[in-house]
Amino acid sequence: MTARCQVTGRAPGFGNTVSHSHKRTRRRWNPNIQTKTYYLPSEGRRVKLRVSAKGIKVIDRDGIEAVVAQMRRRGEKI
């Protein structure tokens, strides 16, 4: 699967690694993606989400119901 957060949409960043000799090679910075299970009381079921550390903080702040509603408005299937 891709390294993309389902809540915030964070994806890998790309750039260069610069060595001591100043030689540049391509690299990527992956977001801290984790699989978390949340309980949706309105539907009486659990959902598994691939979220970044920032996405977990957003869910803690806004609540899982609000975040799932926002994801569904974007057209994402849960």
C-alpha positions as a Markdown table, in Angstrom:
| # | Residue | x | y | z |
|---|---|---|---|---|
| 1 | Met | 0.0 | 0.0 | 0.0 |
| 2 | Thr | 1.0 | 3.6 | -0.5 |
| 3 | Ala | 2.5 | 5.6 | 2.4 |
| 4 | Arg | -0.5 | 8.0 | 2.5 |
| 5 | Cys | -2.6 | 9.0 | 5.6 |
| 6 | Gln | -6.3 | 8.5 | 5.1 |
| 7 | Val | -7.1 | 11.4 | 7.4 |
| 8 | Thr | -4.7 | 14.2 | 6.5 |
| 9 | Gly | -3.5 | 13.0 | 3.1 |
| 10 | Arg | 0.1 | 13.2 | 4.0 |
| 11 | Ala | 2.4 | 11.4 | 1.5 |
| 12 | Pro | 6.2 | 10.9 | 1.2 |
| 13 | Gly | 8.4 | 13.9 | 0.6 |
| 14 | Phe | 11.2 | 13.7 | -2.0 |
| 15 | Gly | 14.6 | 15.3 | -2.1 |
| 16 | Asn | 18.3 | 14.7 | -2.0 |
| 17 | Thr | 20.7 | 13.2 | 0.5 |
| 18 | Val | 23.9 | 15.3 | 0.5 |
| 19 | Ser | 27.0 | 13.4 | 1.6 |
| 20 | His | 30.1 | 14.9 | 3.1 |
| 21 | Ser | 31.7 | 15.1 | -0.4 |
| 22 | His | 28.5 | 17.0 | -1.5 |
| 23 | Lys | 27.4 | 14.1 | -3.8 |
| 24 | Arg | 23.6 | 14.1 | -4.1 |
| 25 | Thr | 21.4 | 11.0 | -4.3 |
| 26 | Arg | 17.7 | 10.9 | -4.4 |
| 27 | Arg | 15.7 | 9.8 | -1.3 |
| 28 | Arg | 12.3 | 10.0 | 0.3 |
| 29 | Trp | 10.9 | 10.9 | 3.7 |
| 30 | Asn | 8.0 | 8.6 | 4.5 |
| 31 | Pro | 5.3 | 9.8 | 6.9 |
| 32 | Asn | 4.8 | 7.9 | 10.2 |
| 33 | Ile | 1.9 | 5.7 | 9.0 |
| 34 | Gln | 0.3 | 3.4 | 11.5 |
| 35 | Thr | -2.7 | 1.1 | 11.3 |
| 36 | Lys | -5.2 | 2.0 | 14.0 |
| 37 | Thr | -8.6 | 0.5 | 14.8 |
| 38 | Tyr | -11.4 | 2.9 | 16.0 |
| 39 | Tyr | -14.9 | 2.2 | 17.2 |
| 40 | Leu | -17.8 | 4.0 | 15.6 |
| 41 | Pro | -20.6 | 4.1 | 18.1 |
| 42 | Ser | -23.1 | 5.4 | 15.6 |
| 43 | Glu | -22.6 | 2.3 | 13.4 |
| 44 | Gly | -21.8 | -0.1 | 16.1 |
| 45 | Arg | -18.7 | -1.3 | 14.4 |
| 46 | Arg | -14.9 | -0.9 | 14.2 |
| 47 | Val | -13.0 | 0.6 | 11.4 |
| 48 | Lys | -9.3 | 0.2 | 10.5 |
| 49 | Leu | -7.5 | 3.3 | 9.3 |
| 50 | Arg | -4.0 | 3.9 | 8.0 |
| 51 | Val | -3.2 | 7.2 | 9.7 |
| 52 | Ser | -0.1 | 9.3 | 10.4 |
| 53 | Ala | 0.9 | 10.5 | 13.8 |
| 54 | Lys | -0.6 | 13.9 | 12.9 |
| 55 | Gly | -3.8 | 12.1 | 11.8 |
| 56 | Ile | -4.1 | 10.4 | 15.2 |
| 57 | Lys | -3.9 | 13.9 | 16.8 |
| 58 | Val | -6.6 | 15.2 | 14.5 |
| 59 | Ile | -8.9 | 12.3 | 15.5 |
| 60 | Asp | -8.2 | 12.9 | 19.2 |
| 61 | Arg | -9.0 | 16.6 | 18.8 |
| 62 | Asp | -12.1 | 16.4 | 16.5 |
| 63 | Gly | -13.5 | 12.9 | 17.3 |
| 64 | Ile | -13.7 | 9.8 | 15.1 |
| 65 | Glu | -17.3 | 10.5 | 14.1 |
| 66 | Ala | -16.4 | 14.0 | 12.7 |
| 67 | Val | -13.3 | 12.7 | 10.9 |
| 68 | Val | -15.2 | 9.8 | 9.3 |
| 69 | Ala | -18.0 | 12.1 | 8.1 |
| 70 | Gln | -15.3 | 14.4 | 6.6 |
| 71 | Met | -13.7 | 11.4 | 4.9 |
| 72 | Arg | -17.0 | 10.3 | 3.4 |
| 73 | Arg | -17.7 | 13.8 | 2.1 |
| 74 | Arg | -14.4 | 13.6 | 0.2 |
| 75 | Gly | -15.7 | 10.3 | -1.4 |
| 76 | Glu | -13.4 | 7.9 | 0.5 |
| 77 | Lys | -14.9 | 4.5 | 1.2 |
| 78 | Ile | -14.6 | 3.3 | 4.8 |
